Amino acid sequence: MILPIGSFETFCENLLLAFLFSTVLVVGGAILLDTLDTTIRDPEQTSRLLGVDVIGSLPSVKNITTLKNVFGSPGIVLNKEPQQNQGYRTMSTYEEAIRTLRSSILLGDFDGRLRSILMTSANPSEGKSTTALHLAIANAEQGKRTLLIDADLRRPSIHRKLGLPMERGLSNVLMGEMTWKNALIHMDQLVNLDVLFSGPPSHRAADLIGPLLSDMLDEFGKEYDLIIIDAPPLLGFAEPLQMAAIADGVLVVSLAGETNRKAVASLLSALKRLRSNVIGIVLNGVKRHTAEGYNYYSYYNSYRDVQPNEK
């Protein structure tokens, strides 16, 4: 069937109008979704909106609790033996991102003033404790004496992640029941890493952590190259504010696609009032659909699968 010239021109015009209309709908929908989405999603967006550097992006790891490690507990992988399964690939990518984070923090510290780093977040369950633990392991693997302190006296979790009982810890030290050296857990599998668990719950200890931590950090600094403090979420609690004013630097861990921008902005505002040294934001749980910069992880996976004679 041959259309008349006029009908063909009309058909082309309608087709063009339909194409333009669909394009406007798609662009308008994207803008609307971006406006309605109040979460932080990718490093570029977070830096632009909050005015703080994103110094690390950690990929989402679905099966982190199913992986066995030399500590005998799930989640912490120190065994580098290659395994042909996707779980190892994902965890190796996570470990590589942690090592990159460590380098970003410490190699950029030209004055060597970052002896103590406080890890906090705006809300619970954003991955700060897991990040703190892996960061401590990565630093210890570099031959640096490292102390990890679980200062979250409300919801301690480091002992569970290591699969160890919490018989003593920071609360005992704050209450004057023992010295901090007697409360330490020495990780035999990683000789450069010591851990100070939170200890038995105590409201009195929580009240004391602000006044006493400064002197304790001075003592820790004589024994360790780096002290990493896993603190409670900063919003709504007094202890992390007090600790943030004492630590040499503060890292804020936020969950990509989940953490509200206003919550992080409030956290950063509180730290600014304290004149704390905000090192930057660590964007955790980065997925393909939440970050434009996810291509790095895809590139890393493809690069590490290449055999030496193929490079």
C-alpha positions as CSV (number, residue, x, y, z in Angstrom):
1,M,0.0,0.0,0.0
2,I,1.4,3.4,-1.1
3,L,0.4,6.4,1.0
4,P,-0.3,9.7,-0.7
5,I,2.4,12.2,-0.3
6,G,0.3,14.4,2.1
7,S,-0.6,11.4,4.2
8,F,3.1,10.2,4.4
9,E,4.2,13.7,5.6
10,T,1.4,13.6,8.2
11,F,2.6,10.2,9.3
12,C,6.2,11.4,9.7
13,E,5.1,14.4,11.7
14,N,3.0,12.3,14.0
15,L,5.9,9.9,14.5
16,L,8.2,12.7,15.3
17,L,5.8,14.2,17.7
18,A,5.3,10.9,19.4
19,F,9.1,10.5,19.7
20,L,9.5,14.0,21.2
21,F,6.6,13.4,23.6
22,S,8.0,10.1,24.8
23,T,11.5,11.7,25.3
24,V,9.9,14.5,27.3
25,L,8.1,12.0,29.5
26,V,11.3,9.9,30.1
27,V,13.4,13.0,31.0
28,G,10.6,14.5,33.1
29,G,10.1,11.2,34.9
30,A,13.8,10.9,35.6
31,I,13.9,14.5,37.0
32,L,10.8,13.8,39.1
33,L,12.3,10.6,40.5
34,D,15.6,12.4,41.3
35,T,13.6,15.1,43.1
36,L,11.6,12.7,45.1
37,D,14.6,10.5,46.0
38,T,16.1,12.1,49.1
39,T,18.8,9.4,49.7
40,I,22.4,9.5,48.8
41,R,23.3,7.3,45.9
42,D,26.7,7.8,44.4
43,P,29.9,9.6,45.2
44,E,29.6,12.5,42.8
45,Q,26.0,13.3,43.9
46,T,26.9,13.0,47.6
47,S,30.0,15.3,47.3
48,R,28.0,17.9,45.3
49,L,25.0,18.0,47.6
50,L,26.8,17.8,51.0
51,G,30.1,19.5,50.2
52,V,32.1,16.7,51.7
53,D,34.5,14.4,49.9
54,V,33.5,10.7,49.4
55,I,36.8,9.0,50.1
56,G,35.6,5.5,49.7
57,S,32.9,3.4,48.0
58,L,32.2,-0.1,49.2
59,P,30.3,-2.5,47.0
60,S,27.2,-4.3,48.1
61,V,28.0,-7.8,49.4
62,K,24.9,-10.1,49.5
63,N,26.5,-13.2,51.0
64,I,29.0,-11.8,53.4
65,T,27.8,-13.9,56.3
66,T,28.3,-17.2,54.4
67,L,32.0,-16.8,54.0
68,K,34.4,-18.7,56.3
69,N,37.6,-17.0,57.5
70,V,40.7,-17.8,59.6
71,F,39.0,-16.5,62.7
72,G,36.5,-19.3,62.5
73,S,33.6,-16.9,62.1
74,P,31.6,-15.7,59.0
75,G,32.2,-12.3,57.4
76,I,36.0,-11.6,57.8
77,V,38.1,-13.1,55.1
78,L,41.8,-13.3,55.5
79,N,42.4,-16.4,53.5
80,K,43.4,-15.4,50.0
81,E,43.2,-18.9,48.4
82,P,41.3,-18.5,45.1
83,Q,37.9,-20.2,44.9
84,Q,35.8,-20.4,41.8
85,N,32.6,-19.0,43.2
86,Q,30.9,-15.6,43.0
87,G,30.9,-15.2,46.8
88,Y,34.7,-15.0,46.8
89,R,34.7,-12.7,43.9
90,T,32.4,-10.3,45.6
91,M,34.2,-10.4,48.9
92,S,37.6,-9.9,47.2
93,T,36.1,-6.8,45.5
94,Y,35.0,-5.6,48.9
95,E,38.5,-6.2,50.4
96,E,40.1,-4.3,47.6
97,A,37.8,-1.4,48.2
98,I,38.7,-1.4,51.9
99,R,42.4,-1.4,51.0
100,T,41.8,1.6,48.7
101,L,39.9,3.3,51.5
102,R,42.9,2.8,53.8
103,S,45.3,4.2,51.3
104,S,43.0,7.2,50.7
105,I,43.0,8.0,54.4
106,L,46.5,7.3,55.5
107,L,48.6,8.1,52.3
108,G,46.9,11.5,52.2
109,D,47.8,12.2,55.8
110,F,51.1,13.9,55.1
111,D,51.4,15.4,58.6
112,G,50.9,12.0,60.3
113,R,48.3,13.4,62.7
114,L,45.6,10.7,62.1
115,R,46.5,8.4,65.0
116,S,42.8,7.9,66.0
117,I,39.8,7.6,63.6
118,L,36.2,7.6,64.8
119,M,33.7,5.6,62.7
120,T,30.1,6.7,63.0
121,S,26.9,7.0,60.9
122,A,23.7,8.9,61.0
123,N,21.5,5.9,61.7
124,P,22.0,2.3,62.9
125,S,22.6,-0.6,60.4
126,E,24.6,1.4,57.9
127,G,27.7,-0.9,58.0
128,K,30.0,1.2,60.2
129,S,31.1,-1.7,62.4
130,T,31.8,-4.0,59.5
131,T,33.8,-1.2,57.8
132,A,35.7,-0.4,61.0
133,L,36.7,-4.1,61.4
134,H,37.8,-4.6,57.8
135,L,39.7,-1.3,57.9
136,A,41.5,-2.4,61.0
137,I,42.4,-5.7,59.4
138,A,43.7,-4.0,56.3
139,N,45.9,-1.7,58.3
140,A,47.3,-4.5,60.4
141,E,48.0,-6.6,57.3
142,Q,50.4,-3.7,56.3
143,G,52.5,-4.4,59.3
144,K,51.0,-1.5,61.3
145,R,50.2,-1.9,65.0
146,T,46.4,-1.4,65.0
147,L,43.9,-1.2,67.9
148,L,40.1,-1.5,67.2
149,I,37.8,-0.3,69.9
150,D,34.2,-1.2,70.1
151,A,32.9,2.0,71.7
152,D,29.3,1.3,70.9
153,L,28.2,0.5,74.4
154,R,24.5,0.5,73.3
155,R,24.7,-2.0,70.4
156,P,28.1,-3.7,70.4
157,S,28.8,-6.0,67.5
158,I,32.5,-6.4,66.9
159,H,32.7,-9.5,69.2
160,R,29.9,-11.1,67.2
161,K,31.6,-10.4,63.9
162,L,34.7,-12.1,65.2
163,G,32.8,-15.0,66.7
164,L,34.3,-14.4,70.2
165,P,32.7,-14.1,73.6
166,M,32.6,-10.6,75.2
167,E,33.8,-11.3,78.8
168,R,35.6,-8.0,79.3
169,G,36.1,-4.7,77.5
170,L,35.9,-0.9,77.5
171,S,33.2,-0.6,80.1
172,N,35.3,-2.5,82.6
173,V,38.2,-0.1,82.0
174,L,36.0,3.0,82.3
175,M,34.6,1.7,85.6
176,G,38.2,1.2,86.9
177,E,37.8,-2.6,87.2
178,M,40.9,-3.4,85.2
179,T,43.5,-1.7,83.0
180,W,43.0,-1.4,79.3
181,K,45.9,-3.7,78.6
182,N,44.3,-6.5,80.7
183,A,41.0,-6.0,78.7
184,L,42.6,-6.4,75.3
185,I,41.9,-9.3,73.0
186,H,45.0,-10.2,71.0
187,M,44.3,-11.6,67.6
188,D,46.9,-14.4,67.2
189,Q,46.0,-14.9,63.5
190,L,47.0,-11.3,62.9
191,V,49.7,-10.3,65.3
192,N,49.4,-6.6,64.6
193,L,45.7,-6.3,65.5
194,D,44.4,-5.9,69.0
195,V,40.7,-5.5,69.8
196,L,39.1,-3.8,72.8
197,F,35.5,-5.0,73.0
198,S,32.7,-2.9,74.5
199,G,32.4,-5.0,77.6
200,P,29.3,-5.6,79.7
201,P,26.5,-3.0,79.2
202,S,26.7,-0.1,81.7
203,H,25.0,3.3,81.8
204,R,27.6,4.6,84.1
205,A,30.4,3.6,81.7
206,A,28.6,5.3,78.8
207,D,28.6,8.5,80.9
208,L,32.3,8.2,81.6
209,I,33.5,7.5,78.0
210,G,33.6,11.2,77.1
211,P,35.7,12.5,80.0
212,L,38.1,9.5,80.1
213,L,38.7,8.7,76.4
214,S,41.1,11.5,75.8
215,D,43.6,10.3,78.3
216,M,43.1,6.7,77.1
217,L,43.8,7.7,73.5
218,D,47.1,9.3,74.6
219,E,48.1,6.0,76.2
220,F,47.0,4.0,73.1
221,G,49.0,6.3,70.9
222,K,52.2,5.2,72.5
223,E,51.6,1.6,71.6
224,Y,49.8,1.7,68.3
225,D,50.2,3.3,64.9
226,L,46.4,3.6,64.4
227,I,43.4,3.5,66.7
228,I,40.0,2.9,65.0
229,I,37.0,3.6,67.2
230,D,33.6,2.1,66.3
231,A,31.2,4.6,67.8
232,P,27.3,4.6,68.0
233,P,25.3,6.5,65.4
234,L,25.9,10.2,66.0
235,L,22.4,11.6,65.8
236,G,20.5,11.4,69.1
237,F,23.3,10.2,71.4
238,A,25.8,12.2,73.5
239,E,28.7,9.8,73.5
240,P,29.7,9.9,69.8
241,L,29.6,13.7,69.9
242,Q,32.1,13.6,72.8
243,M,34.2,11.1,71.1
244,A,34.2,13.0,67.8
245,A,35.6,16.0,69.6
246,I,38.5,14.0,70.8
247,A,39.5,11.8,67.9
248,D,42.0,13.0,65.3
249,G,39.5,12.4,62.5
250,V,35.9,11.2,61.8
251,L,34.7,8.9,59.0
252,V,31.0,8.9,58.3
253,V,29.6,5.7,56.9
254,S,26.4,6.0,54.9
255,L,24.3,3.4,53.0
256,A,23.9,4.1,49.3
257,G,20.2,4.4,48.3
258,E,19.1,4.2,51.9
259,T,20.5,7.0,54.0
260,N,18.6,10.2,53.9
261,R,20.6,13.3,52.8
262,K,19.0,15.5,55.5
263,A,20.2,13.0,58.2
264,V,23.8,13.1,56.9
265,A,23.6,16.9,56.6
266,S,22.5,17.2,60.2
267,L,25.3,14.9,61.3
268,L,27.9,17.0,59.3
269,S,26.5,20.2,60.8
270,A,26.9,18.8,64.3
271,L,30.5,17.8,63.6
272,K,31.2,21.2,62.2
273,R,29.9,22.9,65.4
274,L,32.4,20.6,67.3
275,R,35.1,21.6,64.9
276,S,35.8,17.9,64.3
277,N,38.1,16.9,61.5
278,V,35.7,15.2,59.1
279,I,37.9,13.0,56.9
280,G,35.1,12.3,54.6
281,I,32.1,10.0,53.8
282,V,32.4,6.2,53.1
283,L,29.5,5.2,50.8
284,N,28.6,1.6,51.7
285,G,26.5,-0.9,49.9
286,V,27.0,0.6,46.4
287,K,25.0,-1.2,43.7
288,R,25.0,-0.9,40.0
289,H,21.7,0.9,39.9
290,T,22.6,3.3,42.7
291,A,26.0,4.6,41.5
292,E,27.3,5.8,38.2
293,G,30.8,5.0,39.3
294,Y,30.2,1.3,39.8
295,N,32.1,0.5,36.6
296,Y,35.3,0.4,38.8
297,Y,34.1,-2.8,40.4
298,S,33.2,-4.4,37.1
299,Y,36.7,-3.5,35.8
300,Y,38.4,-4.9,38.9
301,N,36.6,-8.2,38.6
302,S,37.5,-8.5,34.9
303,Y,41.1,-7.5,35.6
304,R,41.7,-10.0,38.4
305,D,40.4,-12.8,36.3
306,V,43.1,-12.3,33.6
307,Q,45.9,-14.8,33.9
308,P,49.5,-13.4,34.2
309,N,50.4,-14.4,30.6
310,E,47.3,-12.5,29.4
311,K,48.2,-9.1,30.9
